[in-house]
């Protein structure tokens, strides 16, 4: 078996990722109200205020409101209006790849270059206006080229250098309307170029039109543009606000911390006192655990802990940094075109979604099941007051394609529910629906979504990267693609973007992403039977009623607790810290943790504050954070020396003095834990708050936490941990010692027998 050398600590690709993530130094819009007390002495949180401007061209007293206009990044903002002319229908009758030529008086919301765009050519994704020739009764109207970018040959090509983010919709009978639009920085659209030095704008365009010219296909006509309302936007720097240097503290870990680390990084490097520059790389938690164990990094952000042996070998302590959650987010409009803002889901319904168990075409594995979630009697019984849309066949959810602790948390919750576990095992639900036959008895929990139905290979494709997953949900686009052959060439066609009024996209992603892109989230059923939304109070209950791991800090929701306030997919994000780091790094870690424990726990929209989707740590968790800080500052109990200690380790074993080699993933299936979860005790009383004192015995979990690391990580091959250079020196040294022994033995024997040696050699 070949042996791979340990990866270098200085990885060029990782630096590139770090720059990209750090450059988004920002604060996401707060989506959860503050539910806990801020640390003593902390400033009160502030939220960016919406901006309302007059829109006189659209009608007397008309106004446009944008939810946020300053310190922007790649995020979503809500745009609403009043006093506009009502549209002729309650929703546009089209999809994202066509234009409605029947509904009159639609409204388009654009993101445009500059604060005073001269035409729709400055607006991202504009298809332009081809002009009108003169007639006997009307004058000619000049064409308006669409939005163009470098290399574009057709000035009326509606496809820009990325997914178009403009939104079209209708105005209601009362003259009001609203949409949510994703804003692009110059990273998402180089041609648009929005940055701290290049402001942009929101432009709201209603089309009242000339005779027979007031429909969606003419929204770029000059008569529609004349009715525009412009709202300027300012952005945070896209490039690094804090230059990376050799003194930066290298941090890697959970992508759920990307928004969090971006805002903390943007603030901590500018502090007059206690400044620290952070170099953050977002990678999966399983890889992070391997990198902490192998000394590739001294600070790793994880949800589930390292295994005990790896943690001990690096002197790892854990510091809680944030309480967050995994959520089921969605963009769904009801049968009347109105946005849905809430829904209830139980574990069995989520199990149906992630196993592609709704009917799709003639797939025999699901042939007798409802066509989608909106036709599922179980879902309709839980959500009876919404006129749900008919929906697309199958209605596949957007899922994360990476190995992730968040997927482990989701499938652990499903496995702990008796009804969901029985459904996975093959038992029909009360209405006769069964699991996709290809997923029957799939072992739970797992760390990545398996693709087991070959007939769904083009429509059920998990998305690589948490940020890409969130952005695709934001533009309401189904996963997958259709491949056709045209002239011997494969042509890949993705499903069209869905317009407001006709959206039906669901995703499972982190709470911070849902907050940044203003996505509504589902209330999930916990063990008590209650349906709970992800709020600061429910996340606090989730970490309070939690099953502690053996380290006494990391934890997961106690899935046996009957406490009604628990949000069942609460996540505690912790920093795995090596106390064996060099003194300079330990000082930086301690300084960083000082900030995290104080100003970093204040919710708000300013740089350095806790962004939306994260809840402040409880007092007990702050105490654990401070204890970890002290341990890191003190360092290892025995300072390492240059002299080798202990016996050489066997191949594949961890050395007592050297960190293990980074594990090498193999292309084999993940180890999994079979579903074998007992039904909860219906007579159990709501559990009290768990003991968080590390010295006390942890509370047992419904799913053994000891298997978490094995489930969350791929199969690994471990190689000897002794560095190559030490092995190269060992052989010559041993040969020299052997030669000395061969020469010394006969000499001592001759001295002894001749009586010429020292007294202690004479007989």
C-alpha positions in Angstrom: 0.0 0.0 0.0 1.5 3.3 -1.0 2.3 5.8 1.7 1.4 9.4 1.2 3.4 12.2 2.7 1.7 14.7 5.0 0.3 17.6 3.2 2.1 20.9 3.6 0.8 23.3 6.2 1.0 26.1 3.6 -1.5 25.1 0.9 -1.9 27.5 -2.0 -5.5 26.5 -2.7 -6.5 27.0 0.8 -5.1 30.5 0.8 -7.2 31.3 -2.3 -10.3 30.1 -0.5 -9.4 32.0 2.6 -9.1 35.2 0.6 -12.5 34.6 -1.1 -14.2 34.0 2.2 -12.5 36.7 4.1 -13.3 39.2 1.4 -17.0 38.9 2.3 -16.3 40.6 5.7 -19.8 41.6 6.5 -22.8 41.1 8.7 -25.8 39.2 7.4 -29.3 40.7 8.0 -30.6 39.7 11.4 -33.4 37.3 11.0 -34.0 36.4 14.7 -35.0 38.7 17.5 -32.6 38.9 20.4 -33.8 36.5 23.1 -30.9 36.5 25.6 -29.1 39.0 27.6 -25.9 40.5 26.0 -22.7 40.2 27.9 -22.1 42.9 30.5 -20.6 46.0 29.1 -21.5 45.1 25.5 -23.0 47.7 23.2 -26.7 47.4 22.3 -27.3 45.8 18.9 -28.3 48.0 16.0 -30.1 46.9 12.9 -29.9 48.6 9.5 -33.1 50.6 8.9 -35.1 50.4 5.7 -35.1 53.3 3.3 -38.3 54.7 1.8 -38.3 57.1 -1.1 -41.0 58.8 -3.1 -42.0 57.2 -6.5 -44.0 60.1 -8.0 -43.6 58.9 -11.6 -45.5 55.7 -10.7 -48.4 57.5 -9.2 -49.5 60.3 -6.7 -48.1 59.5 -3.3 -46.4 56.3 -4.5 -43.4 55.1 -2.6 -40.7 52.5 -2.8 -39.0 50.9 0.3 -35.8 48.9 0.4 -35.1 46.9 3.6 -31.4 47.8 3.6 -29.2 50.0 1.5 -25.8 50.3 3.2 -22.9 48.0 4.1 -24.1 45.4 1.7 -22.6 42.2 0.4 -23.9 39.3 -1.6 -27.3 39.0 0.2 -31.0 39.6 -0.4 -33.0 42.7 0.3 -36.8 43.2 0.4 -38.2 45.7 -2.0 -41.8 46.9 -1.6 -44.0 49.6 -3.1 -47.3 51.5 -2.5 -49.5 53.6 -4.8 -48.7 51.8 -8.0 -51.3 51.0 -10.7 -52.8 47.5 -10.0 -51.8 44.8 -12.4 -54.4 43.0 -14.5 -53.8 39.6 -12.8 -52.7 38.3 -9.4 -49.6 36.7 -10.7 -47.5 36.5 -13.9 -48.5 33.6 -16.1 -45.0 32.4 -17.1 -41.7 30.9 -15.9 -38.3 32.3 -15.6 -37.3 31.5 -19.2 -40.2 33.3 -20.8 -42.0 36.6 -20.6 -45.7 37.2 -19.9 -47.3 39.0 -22.9 -50.8 39.1 -21.4 -50.7 40.5 -17.9 -50.7 44.3 -17.9 -48.9 46.7 -15.6 -46.2 44.4 -14.2 -43.3 45.7 -12.2 -39.6 44.9 -12.6 -36.9 45.3 -9.8 -33.4 45.6 -11.1 -29.9 45.9 -9.6 -28.1 48.4 -11.8 -24.6 50.0 -12.2 -24.1 53.3 -10.4 -26.5 55.5 -8.5 -28.0 57.1 -11.7 -28.3 54.5 -14.4 -29.1 56.0 -17.7 -31.1 53.1 -19.2 -31.9 49.5 -18.6 -28.6 48.7 -20.3 -27.0 49.4 -16.9 -29.2 46.9 -15.2 -28.1 43.3 -14.6 -29.8 40.7 -16.8 -31.7 43.2 -18.9 -32.9 41.6 -22.2 -33.1 45.1 -23.8 -35.7 46.6 -26.1 -35.5 46.0 -29.8 -37.3 49.2 -30.8 -40.4 49.9 -32.8 -40.5 51.1 -36.4 -42.5 54.2 -37.3 -46.1 53.9 -38.6 -48.5 56.4 -40.1 -49.8 57.3 -36.7 -46.8 56.7 -34.4 -43.2 57.7 -34.3 -40.3 55.2 -34.2 -38.9 54.1 -30.9 -35.2 53.6 -30.7 -33.8 50.2 -29.5 -32.3 49.8 -26.1 -29.5 47.2 -26.0 -29.6 44.8 -23.1 -27.1 44.4 -20.3 -23.8 43.5 -21.9 -20.5 42.1 -20.6 -17.0 41.5 -22.0 -17.1 39.1 -24.9 -20.9 39.3 -25.5 -21.8 39.4 -29.2 -25.6 39.7 -29.2 -26.6 43.0 -27.4 -30.0 41.6 -26.9 -28.9 38.3 -25.3 -30.7 38.2 -21.9 -28.1 35.9 -20.3 -25.4 37.9 -18.5 -22.2 36.7 -16.9 -24.1 34.7 -14.3 -27.7 34.0 -13.2 -29.8 37.1 -13.8 -31.1 38.4 -10.5 -33.8 40.8 -11.6 -37.3 40.1 -10.4 -40.7 40.6 -12.2 -44.0 40.5 -10.4 -47.4 42.2 -10.2 -49.0 45.0 -8.1 -52.0 43.9 -6.0 -55.4 45.5 -6.2 -54.6 47.9 -3.3 -51.6 49.3 -5.2 -48.9 47.4 -3.1 -46.4 44.8 -4.0 -43.1 43.3 -3.0 -40.2 41.1 -4.0 -37.0 39.9 -2.5 -33.9 40.3 -4.8 -30.4 38.9 -4.4 -27.7 41.6 -4.7 -24.5 40.8 -6.5 -21.1 42.2 -5.7 -18.3 42.3 -8.3 -17.5 38.8 -7.3 -20.8 37.5 -8.5 -21.0 39.9 -11.5 -17.7 41.4 -12.6 -19.5 43.5 -15.3 -21.9 45.0 -12.7 -18.9 45.7 -10.5 -20.6 46.7 -7.2 -18.0 47.3 -4.4 -17.1 49.8 -1.7 -15.7 52.1 -4.4 -18.4 51.4 -7.0 -21.9 52.0 -5.6 -24.9 50.5 -7.4 -28.7 50.9 -7.1 -32.1 49.3 -6.9 -34.3 50.4 -9.8 -38.1 49.7 -9.6 -39.8 50.0 -13.1 -43.5 49.7 -13.6 -44.8 49.4 -17.1 -48.0 51.4 -17.7 -47.2 51.6 -21.4 -48.5 52.9 -24.6 -51.6 51.3 -26.0 -50.9 47.5 -26.2 -47.4 48.1 -24.7 -47.8 47.5 -21.0 -46.8 43.9 -20.6 -43.7 42.2 -19.2 -41.9 41.8 -22.6 -41.8 45.6 -22.9 -40.5 46.5 -19.4 -37.2 47.8 -20.9 -39.1 50.1 -23.3 -38.3 53.8 -22.7 -41.8 54.6 -21.6 -41.5 52.1 -18.8 -38.0 53.3 -17.8 -39.4 56.8 -17.6 -41.5 55.7 -14.6 -38.5 54.3 -12.7 -37.6 54.9 -9.0 -33.9 54.7 -8.1 -32.6 53.8 -4.6 -28.7 54.0 -4.2 -26.9 51.2 -2.6 -23.4 51.1 -0.9 -21.3 48.0 -0.4 -18.6 46.8 1.9 -15.2 46.1 0.4 -15.1 43.0 -1.7 -11.3 42.8 -1.5 -9.6 42.0 1.8 -10.3 44.7 4.4 -7.6 43.2 6.5 -4.4 42.2 4.7 -3.2 38.7 5.3 0.2 38.4 6.8 2.5 35.9 8.5 1.0 37.1 11.8 -2.5 36.1 10.9 -4.3 33.5 13.1 -5.2 30.6 10.8 -8.7 29.2 11.4 -10.5 26.7 9.3 -13.7 24.8 9.6 -17.5 24.6 9.3 -19.0 26.5 6.4 -21.9 27.3 8.8 -19.5 29.8 10.4 -18.7 31.7 7.1 -20.9 34.8 7.8 -19.9 34.7 11.5 -16.1 34.7 10.7 -16.5 37.3 8.0 -18.0 39.8 10.3 -15.6 39.0 13.2 -12.6 39.2 10.9 -13.7 42.5 9.5 -13.7 44.0 13.0 -11.0 42.3 15.0 -8.2 43.4 12.7 -9.1 47.1 13.2 -9.4 47.2 17.0 -7.1 49.7 18.8 -6.7 47.2 21.6 -6.7 43.4 21.3 -6.5 43.4 17.5 -6.0 40.0 15.7 -6.1 39.2 12.0 -8.0 36.1 11.1 -7.2 33.9 8.1 -10.3 31.8 7.7 -10.9 28.8 5.4 -14.4 27.3 5.1 -14.1 23.5 4.7 -16.2 20.5 5.9 -16.1 19.5 9.5 -14.8 16.0 8.9 -11.7 17.4 7.1 -11.3 20.0 9.8 -11.1 17.3 12.5 -8.4 15.5 10.5 -6.5 18.8 10.1 -6.6 19.6 13.8 -5.5 16.0 14.6 -2.6 16.3 12.1 -1.4 19.7 13.3 -2.3 21.3 9.9 -4.3 23.8 11.9 -4.4 24.8 15.6 -8.0 26.2 15.4 -10.8 24.2 13.8 -14.5 25.1 13.9 -16.5 21.9 14.4 -20.0 20.7 15.4 -19.1 17.1 16.4 -15.8 16.6 18.2 -12.6 14.8 17.3 -12.3 11.2 18.6 -10.8 11.1 22.0 -7.4 9.7 21.0 -6.8 12.3 18.3 -7.9 15.1 20.6 -5.6 13.9 23.4 -2.7 13.7 21.0 -3.0 17.4 20.2 -4.1 18.5 23.7 -7.4 19.7 22.2 -9.8 21.8 24.3 -13.2 23.1 23.0 -14.5 26.6 23.1 -18.2 27.3 22.2 -18.4 30.2 19.8 -22.0 30.3 18.6 -25.4 28.7 18.7 -26.9 28.2 15.3 -29.1 25.7 13.5 -29.9 23.7 10.4 -33.2 24.8 8.8 -35.6 23.8 6.1 -35.8 27.0 4.1 -38.1 27.6 1.1 -39.4 30.0 -1.6 -43.0 28.9 -2.2 -46.0 30.8 -3.5 -49.5 29.6 -2.9 -52.1 28.9 -5.6 -53.0 32.6 -5.7 -49.4 33.7 -6.1 -48.9 35.0 -2.6 -45.6 34.1 -0.8 -45.9 31.4 1.9 -44.2 32.4 5.1 -44.6 29.4 7.4 -45.1 25.6 7.3 -44.8 22.6 9.6 -42.8 19.6 8.9 -42.2 16.4 10.9 -39.3 14.0 10.6 -41.1 11.6 8.3 -42.0 14.4 5.8 -38.3 15.5 5.7 -37.3 11.8 5.3 -39.6 11.7 2.2 -37.9 14.8 0.7 -34.3 13.6 1.2 -35.0 10.1 -0.2 -36.8 11.4 -3.3 -39.9 9.5 -2.4 -42.5 11.6 -4.4 -43.6 10.3 -7.7 -41.6 11.3 -10.8 -42.6 10.0 -14.3 -42.7 6.3 -14.5 -40.1 5.6 -11.9 -41.2 2.2 -10.5 -39.6 2.9 -7.1 -42.2 5.7 -6.4 -45.0 4.9 -8.8 -47.8 4.8 -6.3 -46.8 7.8 -4.2 -48.2 11.4 -4.3 -46.7 13.5 -7.1 -45.1 16.0 -4.6 -45.2 17.4 -1.1 -48.2 19.6 -1.8 -50.3 16.5 -2.7 -49.2 14.5 0.4 -52.2 14.0 2.7 -49.8 14.0 5.7 -48.4 17.4 4.8 -51.9 18.8 4.1 -53.1 17.6 7.4 -50.3 19.5 9.2 -50.7 22.6 7.0 -54.5 22.9 6.3 -54.9 26.7 6.0 -52.8 27.4 2.9 -54.0 27.0 -0.8 -50.9 25.1 -1.8 -49.8 25.2 -5.5 -50.1 22.1 -7.7 -46.3 21.9 -7.8 -43.9 20.2 -10.1 -43.6 16.3 -10.2 -41.2 15.1 -7.6 -40.4 18.6 -6.3 -36.8 17.7 -5.4 -35.3 19.7 -2.5 -31.9 21.5 -2.8 -29.4 19.5 -0.7 -25.8 20.0 0.3 -23.4 17.7 -1.6 -20.5 17.9 0.9 -19.6 15.7 3.8 -21.1 17.7 6.7 -21.9 17.5 10.4 -25.2 19.3 9.6 -26.3 16.3 7.5 -25.4 14.0 10.4 -27.6 16.2 12.7 -30.5 16.0 10.3 -30.4 12.3 9.8 -29.8 11.7 13.5 -33.1 13.6 14.2 -34.9 11.5 11.6 -33.5 8.2 13.0 -34.6 9.2 16.5 -38.2 9.5 15.5 -40.1 6.2 15.5 -42.5 7.1 12.7 -39.7 8.3 10.4 -37.5 5.3 11.3 -40.3 2.9 10.5 -40.9 4.7 7.1 -37.2 4.3 6.3 -37.4 0.6 7.2 -40.3 0.2 4.6 -43.5 0.7 6.6 -46.0 2.9 4.8 -47.3 6.1 6.3 -50.9 6.3 7.5 -52.0 7.2 3.9 -50.2 4.4 2.2 -47.1 6.3 0.9 -43.9 4.3 1.0 -40.2 5.2 0.8 -38.5 5.2 -2.6 -37.6 1.5 -2.9 -34.0 2.4 -3.6 -33.6 4.0 -0.2 -35.4 1.3 1.8 -33.5 0.5 5.0 -30.8 3.0 4.2 -28.6 3.3 7.3 -28.8 6.4 9.4 -27.3 8.8 10.3 -25.1 9.6 7.3 -22.8 12.6 6.6 -23.7 13.1 2.9 -26.8 12.4 0.9 -26.6 9.2 -1.1 -27.9 9.1 -4.7 -29.4 5.7 -4.9 -32.1 6.1 -7.7 -30.5 6.1 -11.1 -33.7 7.4 -12.7 -33.3 10.6 -10.8 -29.7 11.3 -11.8 -30.5 14.5 -13.8 -33.1 16.0 -11.4 -31.9 15.1 -7.9 -28.3 16.5 -7.6 -26.9 17.8 -4.3 -25.0 21.0 -4.7 -21.4 21.4 -3.7 -20.8 24.3 -1.3 -23.1 25.8 1.3 -22.9 29.3 -0.3 -23.8 28.0 -3.8 -26.7 26.1 -2.2 -28.0 29.2 -0.6 -27.6 31.4 -3.7 -29.5 28.8 -5.8 -32.4 28.8 -3.4 -32.4 32.6 -3.5 -33.0 32.7 -7.2 -35.6 29.9 -6.9 -34.1 27.3 -9.3 -34.6 23.6 -9.1 -31.5 21.3 -8.9 -30.2 19.2 -11.6 -30.0 19.7 -15.4 -31.3 18.1 -18.6 -28.6 16.9 -21.1 -29.6 16.7 -24.7 -27.6 16.0 -27.9 -27.7 18.6 -30.6 -25.5 17.9 -33.7 -23.4 15.4 -31.8 -22.7 17.8 -28.9 -24.1 17.5 -25.4 -26.1 20.5 -24.4 -26.8 21.0 -20.7 -30.0 22.9 -19.8 -30.8 23.8 -16.2 -34.3 24.3 -15.0 -35.5 27.9 -15.4 -35.5 30.3 -12.5 -38.9 30.6 -11.0 -40.7 34.0 -10.9 -42.3 35.4 -7.8 -45.9 34.1 -7.6 -44.9 30.7 -9.0 -42.0 29.5 -6.8 -41.9 26.1 -5.2 -38.3 25.5 -4.1 -37.3 23.9 -0.8 -33.8 23.5 0.7 -32.0 22.2 3.8 -29.3 24.6 4.7 -27.9 26.6 7.7 -29.8 29.3 9.5 -27.2 32.0 8.7 -27.7 31.5 5.0 -31.4 31.6 5.3 -31.1 34.9 7.2 -28.7 36.5 4.8 -31.0 35.7 1.8 -34.3 36.4 3.7 -35.7 32.9 3.4 -38.7 31.8 5.5 -38.0 28.6 7.5 -40.2 25.7 8.6 -41.3 24.8 12.1 -40.0 21.3 12.9 -41.5 18.8 15.2 -39.5 17.9 18.3 -39.7 14.9 20.5 -42.5 16.4 22.6 -44.6 16.7 19.5 -44.4 20.5 19.4 -43.6 22.3 16.1 -40.9 24.8 16.8 -39.3 27.6 14.7 -35.6 28.4 14.9 -35.6 31.5 17.2 -33.0 32.6 19.8 -35.2 31.1 22.6 -35.7 27.7 20.9 -32.0 27.5 20.1 -31.1 28.3 23.7 -33.5 25.5 24.7 -31.7 23.2 22.2 -28.3 23.7 23.8 -29.7 23.7 27.3 -31.5 20.4 26.8 -28.5 18.7 25.2 -26.6 15.5 25.3 -23.0 16.2 26.3 -20.1 14.4 24.7 -17.3 13.1 26.8 -15.3 16.4 26.5 -18.0 18.1 28.5 -18.4 21.0 26.0 -19.5 19.8 22.6 -23.1 18.5 22.5 -26.1 17.7 20.4 -29.8 18.1 21.0 -31.1 15.6 23.5 -33.6 13.7 21.2 -35.1 12.0 24.3 -36.1 15.3 26.0 -39.8 16.2 26.1 -39.1 19.9 26.6 -41.5 21.6 24.2 -39.4 24.7 23.4 -36.5 22.8 21.8 -35.7 23.4 18.2 -34.6 19.9 17.2 -31.8 20.9 14.7 -30.0 23.3 17.0 -26.2 23.2 16.5 -23.4 24.3 18.9 -20.5 25.6 16.9 -17.2 25.0 18.8 -13.6 25.8 18.2 -11.3 22.8 18.6 -8.1 24.4 20.0 -4.7 22.8 20.3 -2.9 23.6 23.5 0.3 22.4 21.8 0.3 25.4 19.4 3.4 27.7 19.7 3.3 30.5 22.2 2.6 33.2 19.6 -0.4 31.3 18.2 -1.8 30.7 21.7 -1.6 34.4 22.5 -3.5 35.1 19.3 -6.1 32.5 20.1 -6.6 33.9 23.6 -7.0 37.4 22.2 -9.6 36.2 19.6 -11.6 34.3 22.3 -11.7 37.5 24.4 -13.5 39.2 21.5 -15.8 36.2 20.9 -16.9 36.1 24.5 -17.7 39.8 24.6 -18.6 42.0 21.6 -18.8 39.0 19.4 -22.0 37.9 21.2 -24.0 41.0 20.5 -26.6 40.4 17.8 -26.7 43.1 15.1 -25.9 44.2 11.5 -22.7 46.0 12.2 -19.2 44.6 11.6 -18.1 42.5 14.5 -21.6 41.6 15.8 -23.4 38.3 15.7 -25.1 38.0 12.3 -28.6 36.7 11.7 -29.0 32.9 12.1 -26.7 32.8 15.1 -27.9 33.2 18.7 -25.7 34.4 21.6 -24.1 31.8 23.9 -25.7 31.1 27.2 -23.8 32.2 30.4 -22.7 28.6 31.0 -21.3 28.3 27.4 -19.4 31.6 27.9 -17.9 30.2 31.0 -16.8 27.1 29.1 -15.3 29.4 26.4 -13.3 31.3 29.0 -12.1 28.0 30.5 -10.8 26.9 27.1 -9.1 30.3 26.7 -7.3 29.8 29.9 -6.1 26.3 29.0 -4.8 27.5 25.6 -3.0 30.5 27.2 -1.3 28.2 29.7 -0.3 25.8 27.0 0.9 22.2 27.4 1.7 21.0 30.9 5.0 19.7 29.7 6.9 21.9 27.3 8.1 19.8 24.3 11.8 19.2 23.8 13.9 18.4 20.8 14.9 15.0 22.2 12.9 12.0 21.1 10.8 10.3 23.8 9.1 6.9 24.0 9.5 3.9 21.7 9.0 4.1 17.9 5.4 3.7 17.0 4.0 0.9 14.8 2.9 1.7 11.3 -0.6 3.2 11.4 -0.4 4.2 15.1 -0.3 7.7 16.4 3.0 8.8 17.8 2.9 10.1 21.4 5.1 13.1 20.5 4.2 13.9 16.9 0.7 14.7 15.4 -0.7 12.0 13.2 -0.4 12.2 9.4 -3.5 13.7 7.8 -5.9 10.8 6.9 -6.3 10.0 3.2 -9.9 9.6 2.1 -10.7 6.5 0.1 -13.5 6.2 -2.5 -15.6 3.8 -0.4 -19.1 4.3 1.2 -19.4 6.0 4.5 -19.7 3.8 7.6 -23.2 4.1 9.0 -25.3 3.2 11.9 -28.4 1.1 11.4 -31.7 2.5 12.4 -32.6 1.0 15.7 -34.2 3.8 17.8 -36.7 2.9 20.5 -39.9 4.9 20.8 -39.7 7.7 23.4 -41.4 7.2 26.7 -44.8 8.9 26.3 -45.1 9.3 30.0 -41.8 11.0 30.4 -41.8 14.4 32.0 -40.1 17.3 30.3 -36.4 17.1 31.0 -34.7 19.6 33.2 -31.7 21.6 32.0 -28.7 19.3 31.6 -25.7 19.5 33.8 -23.0 21.5 31.9 -20.3 20.9 34.5 -17.6 18.9 32.7 -16.9 17.0 35.9 -20.3 15.5 36.0 -21.5 12.6 34.0 -22.9 13.5 30.6 -26.5 12.9 29.9 -27.1 10.0 27.5 -28.2 10.7 23.9 -30.9 9.0 21.9 -28.3 8.3 19.3 -24.9 7.4 20.8 -22.5 10.3 20.3 -19.6 8.0 20.4 -20.3 7.1 16.8 -20.5 10.6 15.6 -17.0 10.9 14.4 -17.0 7.6 12.6 -20.3 8.6 10.8 -19.2 12.1 9.9 -15.8 11.1 8.4 -14.9 9.0 5.3 -13.0 5.8 5.5 -9.4 6.7 6.2 -6.0 5.1 5.8 -3.6 6.1 8.5 0.1 6.1 7.9 3.0 6.2 10.4 3.2 9.5 12.1 6.9 9.8 12.4 8.2 12.5 10.0 10.2 11.3 7.0 13.3 13.3 7.9 13.5 11.7 11.4 13.3 8.2 9.9 16.1 9.1 7.5 18.4 10.1 10.3 17.5 7.1 12.5 19.2 4.4 10.4 22.7 6.1 10.2 22.6 6.7 14.0 21.8 3.1 14.7 24.6 1.9 12.4 27.1 4.1 14.2 26.0 2.8 17.6 26.2 -0.8 16.4 29.8 -0.2 15.1 30.8 1.3 18.5 29.4 -1.7 20.3 31.3 -4.1 18.1 34.6 -2.3 18.8 34.0 -1.7 22.5 33.1 -5.2 23.4 36.5 -6.9 22.5 38.4 -3.9 23.9 36.8 -4.3 27.3 37.3 -8.1 27.3 41.1 -7.6 26.6 41.4 -5.0 29.3 39.7 -7.3 31.8 41.9 -10.3 31.0 45.2 -8.4 30.9 44.5 -6.6 34.1 45.4 -3.3 32.5 42.0 -1.8 32.7 40.5 0.2 35.5 40.1 -1.4 38.9 36.4 -2.1 38.4 37.3 -4.3 35.4 39.8 -6.5 37.2 38.8 -9.8 38.6 
